[in-house]
Amino acid sequence: MKNMDDILKTALTPKDEPNYWLNQSILSQAKEAKPMKKRNPKKFATVACSLALALGIGSISVYAAWKYLTPDRIAEEIGENRLAEAFSGEDSVYINETQSCGGYDITLLGITTGENLTTYKYMTGDFSVMSASEENTEALDQANNSGMKEHNDRTYVMFAVEHEGLSQEDFYSDPGFTAFPIVAGYDPQACMSILQHGSGEQRIVKDGSFYLMYECDNLEIFADNNIYMCISDDLPEFSEYSYLYDADAGTIARNEEYEGLNALFYLPLDASKADPATAQAALDAYEARLETIESTPEPSHPESVQKAFDFADQITPENIDELATPLEGENATMTFTPDNQGRYRIEITDPFGQTTSARMTREGLFPDGTTEQIHSYGISNNNPDTLLLGYYTLNADGTVTLQLYSPNLPE
Amino acid sequence: MTKTELENCIWEYGTDIYSFCRNITQNAQEADDLYQDTFLKAMELLSEISYEKNPKSYLLSIALRLWKNKKRKFAWRSRIANVISITDELDLDIVRASAFLPESELIKKEETDLVRQAVNRLPEKYKLPILLFYMEDLPVAQIAFVLKIPVGTVKSRLHQAKKLLEKELEVVLDEKYG
C-alpha cells in the first residue's frame, strides 16, 4: 500500500473552485462596504495574477490567458506611445481574464486612464461626434469654434478577441459585436448614451491575434459604483435577452440563456478616484439632451418620400402581389430559425448594398398573432426607389421566411 | 489588511477556502453561502487580519466558526421543527464527474474518492485536522490557531486520524491496487 501521507495529500488537494460570479458578488459587496482606513499603495498590481484560477460558470468559462501581447505592446503597435507608457505605469490594471461565450473568446487584457494619452482627439456636440488626429489642427479648430467639446480625459480598455469564423477583414470592417461600459446603479440606456457619446475603438491584428482597444470618457469618475465592460453581439446591444439588469438592486449579470456573445467584465477601478459631482453632471447633460431630442419635431420627409411611405402602408399580404414586385437573387428570399430565446436574427442586405440587422421576437414580427406580415425598410438618400418591403411568413415549424419586394410606386 | 488585499486573498486563496467549505458542509449551496459569508465576515474584521501574517489561517478559522454557528442554529431549528436534513451532494457530483474520465484517470479518481469519503466519515475532531493539514497545507501551529486547541492535541489527533484512515483504507486500497 502507498504511503498514507502521499495518498492523503493527493486525494485532498483543493479542487473545488468557487464560481466566478460568487467571487464577483463578494467583490461587489466589498465595494459597497465602508472606506478603509488605509489604501494599498500598490493599487491593483496583484490583480494581474488573480484570475489565474480556472473558473467555470454555466455556459461561460473564465480563465487566464497569457498568450497575447501586453496592453502596452498593443498600444505601441497601434502607434500610441504615450498610451503605451501609461499602460506600463502604476495606474494601469492588467487583468488577463478570458470569457468564452457565443463562440468567442474575449480576453480583457488591461485598463488605463489618463489625459491626452493618444494622438487622436474626440470632439462631441449635442448630436455630433468627430475624431481627428491631434495634428489635424484645422479640423479641431473648426470643431472647437462650432462649440464642440474636446474629450481628453479618457479610459482605455484593451481586449483580445478570438472567433473561429472571424476573418481579419471582418474584424477590421465590421466584427459583428459592440463593446460598451455599463455602470451599476445607472440606467443602461443612459450609460450607453453618456459613455458611448464620443467613445472610440481601434482594432489591430498582430501575429494572428486580434486586438480591440475601446476608449471613452474617464470611467473612474463612476468608480464608487461597480463598472462593467460588455461585449455583445445582441441587437440592440443591451437587451433583457443578453443581460439581466435589476433596476431596483442596480445589478447587472449575463443572461445565461443567451446563446450569442454577451461577455461582461468587472472593471476593478480605484473607488478613491470617483467623482460623483462630475458623474452627476454627465447624467444631467444626458437628460437635457434627451429632453431636447424629445421636444424636437421629427424632420419632415420630402413629398416624394412621404408618398412612397404612404403607398407602402396600404400594402398587405393579400394585395402585395398586385402592388409590389418580388426581388430575385440569393438575398431576396431567406429563412430564419429562432434561437433558444425565440428570437430571429434578421439580416438583410438590399440590392443597394445596405445591410440591416435586428433580433426580432415572434411578437415583434407578427403582432396580434398574425402569421403573415409586411414590414417596410428605410429609404436611402431620399430616393423613393430604394424603399424595400419585407414579406414575412411564420411557418408551421417555427421558422420564418422572408421575401423582399420592391413596391410598384405610382409614377 | 486593506480591502484590496482582501480582494487579492479571494483570488489567491479562493480555491483553498472554497474546497474547505465544500468538504465541511458536504453541500454545494451551503459551501457557496459559507464561502461568501467567510469573506464578508472577514471584511468586517479587516483590522484584525494581517495580510503579511498568513491570512489564509484567519479565513479558515472564520469559515469554521461560521459553520459551527450555523450547525448549532440548524440543530436548534431541527428540534423545534421537522427540518429536512441537508442533502449530501458531494458524492453525487463525484459519480457524475466520473462518467467522463478515461480508465486510468478513473482508477485515480476512484482512489481519490475512496480517500475523501473515508475522511468525510471521520469524527469531526479528526476530520478537521486532516483537512487543514493535507488539504490546506497548514503547519501544525496554524492548525492549532484555527481549531483553538493546543499544538500537542493537533499532533495527537492527526496521528489518531491517520491510524483510523489506514485501518479503513487498508482493506479497500490493498484489495484494489495491491
Contacts between the chains, C-beta under 8 A, distances in Angstrom:
chain1	res1	chain2	res2	distance
A	1	B	169	7.9
A	1	B	170	6.4
A	1	B	173	5.5
A	1	B	174	5.5
A	1	B	177	8.0
A	2	B	173	7.4
A	4	B	162	5.6
A	4	B	165	6.5
A	4	B	166	5.5
A	4	B	169	7.7
A	5	B	134	7.9
A	5	B	162	8.0
A	7	B	111	7.4
A	7	B	115	5.8
A	7	B	169	7.3
A	7	B	173	7.5
A	8	B	115	6.6
A	8	B	119	7.6
A	8	B	130	6.8
A	8	B	134	4.3
A	8	B	162	7.6
A	8	B	165	7.2
A	9	B	134	5.3
A	10	B	112	6.9
A	10	B	115	8.0
A	11	B	111	7.0
A	11	B	112	4.4
A	11	B	115	3.6
A	11	B	116	5.6
A	11	B	119	7.7
A	11	B	134	7.9
A	12	B	115	7.3
A	12	B	116	7.0
A	12	B	119	6.8
A	12	B	130	7.4
A	12	B	131	6.7
A	12	B	134	4.3
A	12	B	135	4.0
A	13	B	135	7.1
A	14	B	15	5.0
A	14	B	16	4.9
A	14	B	18	7.6
A	14	B	19	3.5
A	14	B	20	7.5
A	14	B	135	5.7
A	14	B	136	7.4
A	15	B	15	7.6
A	15	B	19	6.4
A	16	B	15	7.1
A	16	B	18	5.3
A	16	B	19	4.3
A	16	B	21	8.0
A	16	B	22	4.2
A	16	B	23	7.8
A	16	B	31	7.3
A	17	B	14	7.1
A	17	B	15	5.1
A	17	B	18	6.2
A	18	B	14	5.0
A	18	B	15	7.2
A	18	B	17	7.9
A	18	B	18	4.1
A	18	B	32	7.5
A	18	B	35	5.6
A	19	B	32	7.0
A	22	B	32	5.7
A	22	B	35	6.6
A	22	B	36	6.2
A	23	B	10	5.5
A	23	B	11	7.6
A	23	B	14	6.2
A	25	B	36	6.6
A	26	B	10	6.1
A	26	B	36	5.7
A	26	B	39	4.7
A	26	B	40	6.8
A	27	B	7	5.9
A	27	B	10	6.9
A	29	B	40	6.2
A	29	B	43	7.7
A	30	B	3	5.5
A	30	B	6	6.5
A	30	B	7	6.4
A	30	B	39	7.7
A	30	B	43	5.8
A	33	B	3	6.9
A	33	B	43	5.4
A	36	B	2	5.1
A	36	B	3	5.1
A	36	B	46	6.7
A	37	B	47	7.5
A	38	B	2	6.0
A	39	B	2	6.1
A	39	B	4	7.1
A	40	B	2	4.6
A	40	B	4	4.0
A	40	B	5	5.9
A	42	B	4	7.9
A	43	B	4	7.3
A	44	B	4	6.8
A	46	B	8	4.9
A	46	B	11	8.0
A	47	B	7	7.3
A	47	B	8	7.3
A	47	B	11	7.4
A	49	B	11	7.4
A	50	B	7	7.7
A	50	B	8	6.6
A	50	B	10	7.8
A	50	B	11	3.1
A	50	B	12	7.4
A	51	B	11	6.7
A	52	B	11	7.9
A	53	B	11	6.5
A	53	B	14	6.3
A	53	B	15	6.1
A	268	B	7	7.6
